[in-house]
Amino acid sequence: MEDITMSRSARNKTGAIYGVVLGLIYIILGTITDLTFSGNLLLFTVLNVVNFALYVVILAIMAKMIRKNNGGFIEFKELFGAIFVILLVSSSMSYIYNWVFMNFIDPHFTEKIIEATRLQIEHLNLPDDKTEEALKSLDNDSTTATKFDVLAWAGRIVRECVFGLIVAAIMKKSKPVFE
């Protein structure tokens, strides 16, 4: 039986290339969503969910391509290793771009989101103490949204790795024992 494992360098190279491609796709989709924000939080949220769903679908397509390039078979460990590199590269690119977007391209973007959220909270007719608490939380969020937060970046990668684990578990394909 021949070995179906991917070399570490091939896995990392493939993951880095696919990560750049996925990162660029996610940046383009995110930019379109951000630039078309008109104050409608529901539409903004739906577009972001659709963007993330596309991100996961494209990740699955990339995983299938990696498996195909590995002779049609790949073990979970090797596939997840490549997916992890893809996620690390694409998430890093997207996170850095979002920071640039909020600080230089549209420095008032966070304020727009907060103002739309503030209006949404006020329309909920919550008790005054709950409204004040929610508005105070928004003010705290506005001061940290434009900072580069390493913990937020790491948390994002961990969350995306959960989806990466699921994709790897679905897309792995072991070579049959008896041929």
Secondary structure, DSSP 4 states (H G I P E B T S, - for coil): ----PPPHHHHHHHHHHHHHHHHHHHHHHHHHHHHT--S-HHHHHHHHHHHHHHHHHHHHHHHHHHHHHTTT-B-HHHHHHHHHHHHHHHHHHHHHHHHHIIIII-TTHHHHHHHHHHHHHHHTT--HHHHHHHHHHHHHHHHHTTS--HHHHHHHHHHHHHHHHHHHHHH-BPPPS--
